[in-house]
Amino acid sequence: MIKFGPSGTGSIFEEEGFSKTIDVPNWLKGKGLDLYEYSFGRGVRMSEETAKIYGAEFAKHGIEISVHAPYFINLATQEEDKAANNHRYIKESLIALKNLGGKRCVFHPGSPLKMPREQAMELLMMRLDNLLSDLYASNLAENTMLAIETMGKQAQLGDVDEIIRMVARDKMLYPCIDFGHLNARTGGSLKSYDDYRIVLEKFIAGVGFDKVNNMHVHFSKIEYSAKGEVRHLTFEDTNFGPDFEPLAKALIDLNLHPFIVCESAGTQTIDSLYMKNCYNNMLK
């Protein structure tokens, strides 16, 4: 089954009288949602004890948990000290993930900065290989998925072809297709059922059905400019896309069952439930 849930809780969590992470699993279960993404956007600052307490609560209520590694990771950096830090951030995220009882860790691949794009990709792939070797040696690869995210700005590494190239590298690597990012970096190309199906079929051809069937998905409407992503929006926005309905139809027709995380700006829980209801109604 496809599972739906938010990244963070959005404003409704506090509006309903809650403030602590420990309350999130039962609250999400009450909303009829299935998963939650915990962001370590500014660094991994969670003790082993706290993570295990949270993890027990998520397991108790049947809510899957994933994590997002720090946003500032750049595997294409030329600076060795920053490369070592990026390596450490991902390992710390995976350790926290295991303590939380989750299996999926999302991360941003990086940016070329002042390098030619292909040179940056070659450097990124080398650093990715080094990371994978360490993760296997450290027993952090077992029962764990590293999901590499498509990115929203044209200058960033992370278009469809680049993510396929990365994900094909190893069995623990999976795509995190952020359809809002893809729509933003391509100037609003995701409009129709066929637009979504072309993307999904390209991933299936590139990394195999099993990885796409179990992939991670981020979804939100995103404002964009000529250079790509500007800011996340809510589903109420009518000026920018993408829309979820044609994606839902494509997922059903291709028999795909990803985890779908909503990243709307403050309404992510409400919009997650909208997507789940939309998908379930199409199944009837």
ZADO-1210 file (C-alpha; in nm, 4 decimals, padded with zeros to 6 digits):
<atoms>
<atom x="00.0000" y="00.0000" z="00.0000" code="MET" pos="1"/>
<atom x="00.1055" y="00.3571" z="-00.0630" code="ILE" pos="2"/>
<atom x="00.1663" y="00.5427" z="00.2624" code="LYS" pos="3"/>
<atom x="00.1091" y="00.9132" z="00.3165" code="PHE" pos="4"/>
<atom x="00.2244" y="01.1616" z="00.5766" code="GLY" pos="5"/>
<atom x="00.3874" y="01.4994" z="00.6403" code="PRO" pos="6"/>
<atom x="00.7368" y="01.6314" z="00.6859" code="SER" pos="7"/>
<atom x="00.6908" y="01.8054" z="01.0178" code="GLY" pos="8"/>
<atom x="00.3383" y="01.8664" z="01.1424" code="THR" pos="9"/>
<atom x="00.2401" y="02.2113" z="01.0198" code="GLY" pos="10"/>
<atom x="00.0432" y="02.4755" z="01.2062" code="SER" pos="11"/>
<atom x="-00.2546" y="02.2497" z="01.2813" code="ILE" pos="12"/>
<atom x="-00.0529" y="02.0534" z="01.5392" code="PHE" pos="13"/>
<atom x="-00.0141" y="02.3508" z="01.7731" code="GLU" pos="14"/>
<atom x="-00.3608" y="02.4813" z="01.6906" code="GLU" pos="15"/>
<atom x="-00.5001" y="02.1562" z="01.8287" code="GLU" pos="16"/>
<atom x="-00.3045" y="02.1963" z="02.1515" code="GLY" pos="17"/>
<atom x="00.0072" y="01.9855" z="02.0888" code="PHE" pos="18"/>
<atom x="00.3727" y="02.0841" z="02.1018" code="SER" pos="19"/>
<atom x="00.5888" y="01.7748" z="02.1656" code="LYS" pos="20"/>
<atom x="00.7288" y="01.5234" z="01.9187" code="THR" pos="21"/>
<atom x="00.6210" y="01.2385" z="02.1462" code="ILE" pos="22"/>
<atom x="00.2584" y="01.3337" z="02.0699" code="ASP" pos="23"/>
<atom x="00.3019" y="01.3177" z="01.6921" code="VAL" pos="24"/>
<atom x="00.2495" y="00.9418" z="01.6300" code="PRO" pos="25"/>
<atom x="-00.0868" y="00.9148" z="01.8059" code="ASN" pos="26"/>
<atom x="-00.1965" y="01.2473" z="01.6548" code="TRP" pos="27"/>
<atom x="-00.1115" y="01.1348" z="01.3009" code="LEU" pos="28"/>
<atom x="-00.2835" y="00.8006" z="01.3559" code="LYS" pos="29"/>
<atom x="-00.5946" y="00.9909" z="01.4591" code="GLY" pos="30"/>
<atom x="-00.5780" y="01.1838" z="01.1314" code="LYS" pos="31"/>
<atom x="-00.5659" y="00.8601" z="00.9340" code="GLY" pos="32"/>
<atom x="-00.2094" y="00.9082" z="00.8105" code="LEU" pos="33"/>
<atom x="00.0667" y="00.6501" z="00.7874" code="ASP" pos="34"/>
<atom x="00.4102" y="00.8095" z="00.8107" code="LEU" pos="35"/>
<atom x="00.6167" y="01.1008" z="00.9331" code="TYR" pos="36"/>
<atom x="00.9433" y="01.2544" z="00.8181" code="GLU" pos="37"/>
<atom x="01.1705" y="01.3995" z="01.0844" code="TYR" pos="38"/>
<atom x="01.4070" y="01.6610" z="00.9481" code="SER" pos="39"/>
<atom x="01.7620" y="01.7021" z="01.0722" code="PHE" pos="40"/>
<atom x="01.7836" y="02.0052" z="00.8452" code="GLY" pos="41"/>
<atom x="02.0315" y="02.2003" z="01.0566" code="ARG" pos="42"/>
<atom x="02.2173" y="01.9068" z="01.2066" code="GLY" pos="43"/>
<atom x="02.1562" y="01.5809" z="01.3927" code="VAL" pos="44"/>
<atom x="02.0794" y="01.6828" z="01.7490" code="ARG" pos="45"/>
<atom x="01.8959" y="01.3897" z="01.9015" code="MET" pos="46"/>
<atom x="02.0324" y="01.1620" z="02.1705" code="SER" pos="47"/>
<atom x="02.0162" y="00.7849" z="02.1410" code="GLU" pos="48"/>
<atom x="01.7837" y="00.7692" z="02.4416" code="GLU" pos="49"/>
<atom x="01.5422" y="01.0266" z="02.2986" code="THR" pos="50"/>
<atom x="01.5404" y="00.8620" z="01.9565" code="ALA" pos="51"/>
<atom x="01.4535" y="00.5240" z="02.1065" code="LYS" pos="52"/>
<atom x="01.1712" y="00.6755" z="02.3143" code="ILE" pos="53"/>
<atom x="01.0265" y="00.8412" z="02.0032" code="TYR" pos="54"/>
<atom x="01.0790" y="00.5259" z="01.8005" code="GLY" pos="55"/>
<atom x="00.8847" y="00.3137" z="02.0474" code="ALA" pos="56"/>
<atom x="00.5930" y="00.5553" z="02.0267" code="GLU" pos="57"/>
<atom x="00.5916" y="00.5572" z="01.6459" code="PHE" pos="58"/>
<atom x="00.6009" y="00.1757" z="01.6425" code="ALA" pos="59"/>
<atom x="00.3201" y="00.1578" z="01.8995" code="LYS" pos="60"/>
<atom x="00.0878" y="00.3580" z="01.6760" code="HIS" pos="61"/>
<atom x="00.1986" y="00.2008" z="01.3472" code="GLY" pos="62"/>
<atom x="00.3441" y="00.5188" z="01.1982" code="ILE" pos="63"/>
<atom x="00.6466" y="00.4728" z="00.9709" code="GLU" pos="64"/>
<atom x="00.9256" y="00.7232" z="01.0321" code="ILE" pos="65"/>
<atom x="01.1871" y="00.8505" z="00.7896" code="SER" pos="66"/>
<atom x="01.4537" y="01.1160" z="00.8366" code="VAL" pos="67"/>
<atom x="01.5953" y="01.3923" z="00.6212" code="HIS" pos="68"/>
<atom x="01.9703" y="01.4402" z="00.6594" code="ALA" pos="69"/>
<atom x="02.1030" y="01.7977" z="00.7032" code="PRO" pos="70"/>
<atom x="02.0133" y="02.0210" z="00.4096" code="TYR" pos="71"/>
<atom x="02.3636" y="02.1583" z="00.3569" code="PHE" pos="72"/>
<atom x="02.5200" y="01.8280" z="00.2448" code="ILE" pos="73"/>
<atom x="02.7139" y="01.8610" z="-00.0804" code="ASN" pos="74"/>
<atom x="02.8870" y="01.5442" z="-00.1983" code="LEU" pos="75"/>
<atom x="03.0410" y="01.7420" z="-00.4847" code="ALA" pos="76"/>
<atom x="03.2433" y="01.9717" z="-00.2612" code="THR" pos="77"/>
<atom x="03.6107" y="02.0090" z="-00.3498" code="GLN" pos="78"/>
<atom x="03.7041" y="02.0867" z="00.0113" code="GLU" pos="79"/>
<atom x="03.8165" y="01.7766" z="00.1974" code="GLU" pos="80"/>
<atom x="03.7141" y="01.9038" z="00.5410" code="ASP" pos="81"/>
<atom x="03.3620" y="01.9722" z="00.4162" code="LYS" pos="82"/>
<atom x="03.3550" y="01.6327" z="00.2454" code="ALA" pos="83"/>
<atom x="03.4432" y="01.4679" z="00.5778" code="ALA" pos="84"/>
<atom x="03.1652" y="01.6629" z="00.7496" code="ASN" pos="85"/>
<atom x="02.9113" y="01.5601" z="00.4829" code="ASN" pos="86"/>
<atom x="03.0135" y="01.1988" z="00.5320" code="HIS" pos="87"/>
<atom x="02.9666" y="01.2374" z="00.9084" code="ARG" pos="88"/>
<atom x="02.6253" y="01.4077" z="00.8728" code="TYR" pos="89"/>
<atom x="02.4898" y="01.1136" z="00.6745" code="ILE" pos="90"/>
<atom x="02.6295" y="00.8585" z="00.9197" code="LYS" pos="91"/>
<atom x="02.4835" y="01.0503" z="01.2147" code="GLU" pos="92"/>
<atom x="02.1468" y="01.0637" z="01.0359" code="SER" pos="93"/>
<atom x="02.1517" y="00.6887" z="00.9783" code="LEU" pos="94"/>
<atom x="02.2422" y="00.6139" z="01.3400" code="ILE" pos="95"/>
<atom x="01.9521" y="00.8312" z="01.4570" code="ALA" pos="96"/>
<atom x="01.7258" y="00.6659" z="01.2002" code="LEU" pos="97"/>
<atom x="01.8069" y="00.3199" z="01.3339" code="LYS" pos="98"/>
<atom x="01.7415" y="00.4362" z="01.6906" code="ASN" pos="99"/>
<atom x="01.4076" y="00.5763" z="01.5736" code="LEU" pos="100"/>
<atom x="01.3188" y="00.2421" z="01.4179" code="GLY" pos="101"/>
<atom x="01.3029" y="00.3775" z="01.0626" code="GLY" pos="102"/>
<atom x="01.4545" y="00.2554" z="00.7370" code="LYS" pos="103"/>
<atom x="01.4622" y="00.5596" z="00.5052" code="ARG" pos="104"/>
<atom x="01.7051" y="00.8500" z="00.5040" code="CYS" pos="105"/>
<atom x="01.6713" y="01.1259" z="00.2440" code="VAL" pos="106"/>
<atom x="01.9569" y="01.3551" z="00.1469" code="PHE" pos="107"/>
<atom x="02.0410" y="01.6290" z="-00.1035" code="HIS" pos="108"/>
<atom x="02.3205" y="01.5283" z="-00.3433" code="PRO" pos="109"/>
<atom x="02.4889" y="01.8668" z="-00.3858" code="GLY" pos="110"/>
<atom x="02.5884" y="02.1424" z="-00.6281" code="SER" pos="111"/>
<atom x="02.8728" y="02.1935" z="-00.8772" code="PRO" pos="112"/>
<atom x="02.9554" y="02.5407" z="-00.7418" code="LEU" pos="113"/>
<atom x="03.2334" y="02.6610" z="-00.9793" code="LYS" pos="114"/>
<atom x="03.3091" y="02.3238" z="-01.1394" code="MET" pos="115"/>
<atom x="03.1868" y="02.2009" z="-01.4778" code="PRO" pos="116"/>
<atom x="02.8770" y="01.9907" z="-01.4178" code="ARG" pos="117"/>
<atom x="03.0238" y="01.6590" z="-01.5356" code="GLU" pos="118"/>
<atom x="03.3364" y="01.7111" z="-01.3265" code="GLN" pos="119"/>
<atom x="03.1151" y="01.7738" z="-01.0245" code="ALA" pos="120"/>
<atom x="02.9180" y="01.4566" z="-01.0958" code="MET" pos="121"/>
<atom x="03.2369" y="01.2505" z="-01.1159" code="GLU" pos="122"/>
<atom x="03.3532" y="01.3923" z="-00.7831" code="LEU" pos="123"/>
<atom x="03.0121" y="01.3262" z="-00.6287" code="LEU" pos="124"/>
<atom x="03.0154" y="00.9655" z="-00.7478" code="MET" pos="125"/>
<atom x="03.3613" y="00.9125" z="-00.5994" code="MET" pos="126"/>
<atom x="03.2496" y="01.0535" z="-00.2645" code="ARG" pos="127"/>
<atom x="02.9344" y="00.8434" z="-00.2828" code="LEU" pos="128"/>
<atom x="03.1430" y="00.5295" z="-00.3347" code="ASP" pos="129"/>
<atom x="03.3581" y="00.6187" z="-00.0330" code="ASN" pos="130"/>
<atom x="03.0490" y="00.6780" z="00.1770" code="LEU" pos="131"/>
<atom x="02.8937" y="00.3458" z="00.0769" code="LEU" pos="132"/>
<atom x="03.2124" y="00.1552" z="00.1604" code="SER" pos="133"/>
<atom x="03.2112" y="00.3083" z="00.5075" code="ASP" pos="134"/>
<atom x="02.8407" y="00.2437" z="00.5642" code="LEU" pos="135"/>
<atom x="02.8788" y="-00.1245" z="00.4780" code="TYR" pos="136"/>
<atom x="03.1877" y="-00.1555" z="00.6972" code="ALA" pos="137"/>
<atom x="03.0036" y="00.0172" z="00.9838" code="SER" pos="138"/>
<atom x="02.6927" y="-00.2059" z="00.9548" code="ASN" pos="139"/>
<atom x="02.4805" y="00.0989" z="00.8744" code="LEU" pos="140"/>
<atom x="02.3707" y="-00.0257" z="00.5319" code="ALA" pos="141"/>
<atom x="02.1692" y="-00.3273" z="00.6460" code="GLU" pos="142"/>
<atom x="01.7894" y="-00.2794" z="00.6218" code="ASN" pos="143"/>
<atom x="01.8454" y="00.0860" z="00.5343" code="THR" pos="144"/>
<atom x="01.7547" y="00.2926" z="00.2291" code="MET" pos="145"/>
<atom x="01.9435" y="00.6060" z="00.1307" code="LEU" pos="146"/>
<atom x="01.7036" y="00.8075" z="-00.0830" code="ALA" pos="147"/>
<atom x="01.8709" y="01.0672" z="-00.3059" code="ILE" pos="148"/>
<atom x="01.6441" y="01.3630" z="-00.3782" code="GLU" pos="149"/>
<atom x="01.5732" y="01.5354" z="-00.7075" code="THR" pos="150"/>
<atom x="01.6488" y="01.9044" z="-00.6618" code="MET" pos="151"/>
<atom x="01.4524" y="02.2175" z="-00.7471" code="GLY" pos="152"/>
<atom x="01.7130" y="02.4601" z="-00.8792" code="LYS" pos="153"/>
<atom x="01.8704" y="02.4153" z="-01.2203" code="GLN" pos="154"/>
<atom x="02.2180" y="02.4863" z="-01.0815" code="ALA" pos="155"/>
<atom x="02.1917" y="02.1961" z="-00.8356" code="GLN" pos="156"/>
<atom x="02.2875" y="01.8393" z="-00.9156" code="LEU" pos="157"/>
<atom x="01.9741" y="01.6287" z="-00.9091" code="GLY" pos="158"/>
<atom x="01.7805" y="01.6218" z="-01.2341" code="ASP" pos="159"/>
<atom x="01.6185" y="01.2948" z="-01.3426" code="VAL" pos="160"/>
<atom x="01.9205" y="01.1606" z="-01.5318" code="ASP" pos="161"/>
<atom x="02.1634" y="01.2516" z="-01.2535" code="GLU" pos="162"/>
<atom x="01.9548" y="01.0880" z="-00.9800" code="ILE" pos="163"/>
<atom x="01.9205" y="00.7730" z="-01.1913" code="ILE" pos="164"/>
<atom x="02.2981" y="00.7660" z="-01.2355" code="ARG" pos="165"/>
<atom x="02.3493" y="00.7950" z="-00.8588" code="MET" pos="166"/>
<atom x="02.0803" y="00.5498" z="-00.7524" code="VAL" pos="167"/>
<atom x="02.1976" y="00.2817" z="-00.9947" code="ALA" pos="168"/>
<atom x="02.5296" y="00.2743" z="-00.8093" code="ARG" pos="169"/>
<atom x="02.4256" y="00.0475" z="-00.5220" code="ASP" pos="170"/>
<atom x="02.1418" y="-00.1631" z="-00.3879" code="LYS" pos="171"/>
<atom x="02.0878" y="00.0575" z="-00.0788" code="MET" pos="172"/>
<atom x="02.0328" y="00.3712" z="-00.2914" code="LEU" pos="173"/>
<atom x="01.6779" y="00.4636" z="-00.3914" code="TYR" pos="174"/>
<atom x="01.5247" y="00.7644" z="-00.5631" code="PRO" pos="175"/>
<atom x="01.3473" y="01.0334" z="-00.3688" code="CYS" pos="176"/>
<atom x="01.1459" y="01.1950" z="-00.6453" code="ILE" pos="177"/>
<atom x="01.0422" y="01.5418" z="-00.5347" code="ASP" pos="178"/>
<atom x="00.7824" y="01.6249" z="-00.7971" code="PHE" pos="179"/>
<atom x="00.7578" y="01.9854" z="-00.6807" code="GLY" pos="180"/>
<atom x="01.1326" y="02.0198" z="-00.7328" code="HIS" pos="181"/>
<atom x="01.1184" y="01.8600" z="-01.0770" code="LEU" pos="182"/>
<atom x="00.8312" y="02.0837" z="-01.1797" code="ASN" pos="183"/>
<atom x="01.0171" y="02.3922" z="-01.0569" code="ALA" pos="184"/>
<atom x="01.3500" y="02.3175" z="-01.2242" code="ARG" pos="185"/>
<atom x="01.1762" y="02.2446" z="-01.5562" code="THR" pos="186"/>
<atom x="00.9580" y="02.5563" z="-01.5585" code="GLY" pos="187"/>
<atom x="00.6299" y="02.3822" z="-01.4818" code="GLY" pos="188"/>
<atom x="00.6577" y="02.0746" z="-01.7043" code="SER" pos="189"/>
<atom x="00.4436" y="01.8440" z="-01.4864" code="LEU" pos="190"/>
<atom x="00.0850" y="01.9073" z="-01.5879" code="LYS" pos="191"/>
<atom x="-00.0706" y="01.5962" z="-01.7374" code="SER" pos="192"/>
<atom x="-00.0925" y="01.2256" z="-01.6645" code="TYR" pos="193"/>
<atom x="00.1542" y="01.1628" z="-01.9486" code="ASP" pos="194"/>
<atom x="00.4051" y="01.4085" z="-01.8013" code="ASP" pos="195"/>
<atom x="00.4173" y="01.2102" z="-01.4778" code="TYR" pos="196"/>
<atom x="00.4156" y="00.8730" z="-01.6490" code="ARG" pos="197"/>
<atom x="00.7160" y="00.9662" z="-01.8651" code="ILE" pos="198"/>
<atom x="00.9172" y="01.0519" z="-01.5520" code="VAL" pos="199"/>
<atom x="00.8158" y="00.7341" z="-01.3704" code="LEU" pos="200"/>
<atom x="00.8869" y="00.5097" z="-01.6678" code="GLU" pos="201"/>
<atom x="01.2278" y="00.6723" z="-01.7132" code="LYS" pos="202"/>
<atom x="01.3143" y="00.5896" z="-01.3526" code="PHE" pos="203"/>
<atom x="01.1889" y="00.2323" z="-01.3943" code="ILE" pos="204"/>
<atom x="01.4064" y="00.1896" z="-01.7042" code="ALA" pos="205"/>
<atom x="01.7052" y="00.3409" z="-01.5241" code="GLY" pos="206"/>
<atom x="01.7012" y="00.1774" z="-01.1803" code="VAL" pos="207"/>
<atom x="01.4465" y="-00.1038" z="-01.2058" code="GLY" pos="208"/>
<atom x="01.0853" y="-00.1523" z="-01.1041" code="PHE" pos="209"/>
<atom x="01.1571" y="-00.2651" z="-00.7477" code="ASP" pos="210"/>
<atom x="01.3411" y="00.0537" z="-00.6544" code="LYS" pos="211"/>
<atom x="01.0716" y="00.2750" z="-00.8044" code="VAL" pos="212"/>
<atom x="00.7962" y="00.0696" z="-00.6444" code="ASN" pos="213"/>
<atom x="00.9596" y="00.1285" z="-00.3046" code="ASN" pos="214"/>
<atom x="01.0845" y="00.4808" z="-00.3718" code="MET" pos="215"/>
<atom x="01.0408" y="00.7855" z="-00.1533" code="HIS" pos="216"/>
<atom x="00.8325" y="01.0764" z="-00.2841" code="VAL" pos="217"/>
<atom x="00.8188" y="01.4391" z="-00.1768" code="HIS" pos="218"/>
<atom x="00.5222" y="01.6382" z="-00.2978" code="PHE" pos="219"/>
<atom x="00.4241" y="02.0034" z="-00.2688" code="SER" pos="220"/>
<atom x="00.3387" y="02.2967" z="-00.4884" code="LYS" pos="221"/>
<atom x="00.6426" y="02.5193" z="-00.5382" code="ILE" pos="222"/>
<atom x="00.6812" y="02.8700" z="-00.6723" code="GLU" pos="223"/>
<atom x="00.9574" y="02.8906" z="-00.9317" code="TYR" pos="224"/>
<atom x="01.1498" y="03.1437" z="-01.1388" code="SER" pos="225"/>
<atom x="01.3670" y="03.1092" z="-01.4495" code="ALA" pos="226"/>
<atom x="01.6344" y="02.9430" z="-01.2335" code="LYS" pos="227"/>
<atom x="01.3982" y="02.7006" z="-01.0586" code="GLY" pos="228"/>
<atom x="01.2636" y="02.6669" z="-00.7049" code="GLU" pos="229"/>
<atom x="01.1775" y="02.9808" z="-00.5061" code="VAL" pos="230"/>
<atom x="00.9578" y="02.8650" z="-00.2170" code="ARG" pos="231"/>
<atom x="00.7134" y="02.5978" z="-00.1062" code="HIS" pos="232"/>
<atom x="00.3406" y="02.6740" z="-00.1205" code="LEU" pos="233"/>
<atom x="00.0156" y="02.5109" z="-00.0069" code="THR" pos="234"/>
<atom x="-00.2319" y="02.3114" z="-00.2137" code="PHE" pos="235"/>
<atom x="-00.4594" y="02.6160" z="-00.2132" code="GLU" pos="236"/>
<atom x="-00.2250" y="02.7981" z="-00.4513" code="ASP" pos="237"/>
<atom x="-00.3601" y="02.8152" z="-00.8067" code="THR" pos="238"/>
<atom x="-00.0679" y="02.9866" z="-00.9804" code="ASN" pos="239"/>
<atom x="00.1935" y="02.7141" z="-00.9489" code="PHE" pos="240"/>
<atom x="00.1871" y="02.3364" z="-00.9604" code="GLY" pos="241"/>
<atom x="00.2167" y="02.0547" z="-00.9701" code="PRO" pos="242"/>
<atom x="-00.1212" y="01.8906" z="-00.9096" code="ASP" pos="243"/>
<atom x="-00.1386" y="01.5529" z="-00.7393" code="PHE" pos="244"/>
<atom x="-00.4341" y="01.3943" z="-00.9230" code="GLU" pos="245"/>
<atom x="-00.2521" y="01.2951" z="-01.2460" code="PRO" pos="246"/>
<atom x="00.0358" y="01.1513" z="-01.0414" code="LEU" pos="247"/>
<atom x="-00.2070" y="00.9393" z="-00.8394" code="ALA" pos="248"/>
<atom x="-00.3523" y="00.7964" z="-01.1616" code="LYS" pos="249"/>
<atom x="-00.0047" y="00.7201" z="-01.2987" code="ALA" pos="250"/>
<atom x="00.0988" y="00.5449" z="-00.9759" code="LEU" pos="251"/>
<atom x="-00.2144" y="00.3281" z="-00.9881" code="ILE" pos="252"/>
<atom x="-00.1700" y="00.2372" z="-01.3548" code="ASP" pos="253"/>
<atom x="00.1979" y="00.1491" z="-01.3067" code="LEU" pos="254"/>
<atom x="00.1216" y="-00.0445" z="-00.9845" code="ASN" pos="255"/>
<atom x="00.3695" y="00.1613" z="-00.7793" code="LEU" pos="256"/>
<atom x="00.3543" y="00.1864" z="-00.4000" code="HIS" pos="257"/>
<atom x="00.5921" y="00.4552" z="-00.2707" code="PRO" pos="258"/>
<atom x="00.5985" y="00.6463" z="00.0550" code="PHE" pos="259"/>
<atom x="00.4607" y="00.9945" z="-00.0167" code="ILE" pos="260"/>
<atom x="00.5707" y="01.2778" z="00.2114" code="VAL" pos="261"/>
<atom x="00.4034" y="01.6173" z="00.1858" code="CYS" pos="262"/>
<atom x="00.6212" y="01.9276" z="00.2220" code="GLU" pos="263"/>
<atom x="00.3591" y="02.2000" z="00.1874" code="SER" pos="264"/>
<atom x="00.4296" y="02.5283" z="00.3642" code="ALA" pos="265"/>
<atom x="00.2445" y="02.4835" z="00.6941" code="GLY" pos="266"/>
<atom x="-00.0451" y="02.2716" z="00.5636" code="THR" pos="267"/>
<atom x="00.1515" y="01.9516" z="00.5092" code="GLN" pos="268"/>
<atom x="-00.0677" y="01.7381" z="00.7352" code="THR" pos="269"/>
<atom x="-00.3913" y="01.8608" z="00.5757" code="ILE" pos="270"/>
<atom x="-00.2473" y="01.8215" z="00.2261" code="ASP" pos="271"/>
<atom x="-00.1163" y="01.4711" z="00.3068" code="SER" pos="272"/>
<atom x="-00.4672" y="01.3646" z="00.3984" code="LEU" pos="273"/>
<atom x="-00.6020" y="01.5228" z="00.0794" code="TYR" pos="274"/>
<atom x="-00.3570" y="01.3147" z="-00.1256" code="MET" pos="275"/>
<atom x="-00.4439" y="00.9948" z="00.0588" code="LYS" pos="276"/>
<atom x="-00.8166" y="01.0488" z="00.0089" code="ASN" pos="277"/>
<atom x="-00.7648" y="01.1396" z="-00.3557" code="CYS" pos="278"/>
<atom x="-00.5633" y="00.8247" z="-00.4184" code="TYR" pos="279"/>
<atom x="-00.8056" y="00.5973" z="-00.2327" code="ASN" pos="280"/>
<atom x="-01.1031" y="00.7432" z="-00.4210" code="ASN" pos="281"/>
<atom x="-00.9327" y="00.6641" z="-00.7520" code="MET" pos="282"/>
<atom x="-00.8911" y="00.3014" z="-00.6435" code="LEU" pos="283"/>
<atom x="-01.2655" y="00.2559" z="-00.6038" code="LYS" pos="284"/>
</atoms>
